[in-house]
Amino acid sequence: ANPGWNETKSDLYGLSGTPGVYGTPGIASLTALLSGEVLMGISKAGYDVLAVDMRRGGGAWSQIGISMLAQFTDTTDNAVANTPEQRDYRLQGMIANARVGDVSPVLSIVTLP
């Protein structure tokens, strides 16, 4: 109803797509912040909630949180203080507290000290 609303704003807030029709979620962007924090831009692909997974150095995947927004901040500290590390991220949709659908493509970043 807002005349200033547009598709770009819908994408920013993860509101694009037809409700009840799910695609594959995606990571639109990763930005390294200080002290190992990483800001993630998310394409929700119709899901209300997404599981967020991370792994370090090719190790095992672990779920680090859930997101209901089109952005998520990983506040995990670097494994070794003041030392950058490579991290991989992926997403998967959630319905009724269960993971469903396709896992997103993996996106990687090197953190800041």
Disulfide bonds with the S-S distance in Angstrom:
none
